[in-house]
Amino acid sequence: SKEEENREEKIKNKEEKEMRSILRENNNFQKFSRYCEEKESIEKELNDLSISDGKKEDGKKEKLEKRLRHLKKEVSELAIILQNEIKLL
């Protein structure tokens, strides 16, 4: 019935809100978000550097690439942790 569908929809919305608030409080999720933002920022910077292609930028590029590799590893590890935490909710 329509009434039952509405009730189920309300429950689903409430569960999603609770999930979002749990995630906002979650340290791993906060870290994951920060790392994703930093990763995107570094990827953009590396892209800009490869366009300018100055030799003096090689050291900077190397540092950024190293940080990017580290972030990618962290992000994928955190993604697994978060998936497991979400399953437990």
C-alpha positions, 0 to 999 in steps of 0.5 A, spaced: 500 500 500 501 507 499 502 508 506 506 502 507 511 505 501 511 512 505 513 508 512 519 504 508 521 510 505 521 514 511 525 509 515 530 508 509 531 516 509 532 516 517 537 510 516 541 514 511 541 520 515 544 516 521 549 513 516 551 519 514 552 522 521 556 516 523 560 517 518 561 524 519 564 522 526 568 517 524 575 518 524 577 514 518 572 517 514 574 524 515 582 522 514 579 518 507 576 525 505 582 529 507 586 524 503 582 524 497 582 531 496 589 532 497 590 526 492 586 530 487 590 537 488 596 533 487 594 530 481 592 537 478 598 540 480 602 534 477 598 535 471 600 542 471 607 541 472 607 536 466 604 541 461 609 547 463 615 541 463 620 545 466 627 541 468 627 545 475 621 542 477 623 535 477 625 535 484 618 538 486 615 533 481 618 527 484 616 529 491 609 530 489 609 523 485 612 520 492 606 523 496 601 521 491 603 514 491 603 514 499 596 517 498 593 512 493 595 506 498 592 510 504 586 511 500 585 504 498 587 501 505 582 506 508 576 504 503 577 497 505 576 499 513 570 503 511 567 498 507 568 493 513 565 498 518 559 500 514 558 492 514 558 492 521 553 498 522 
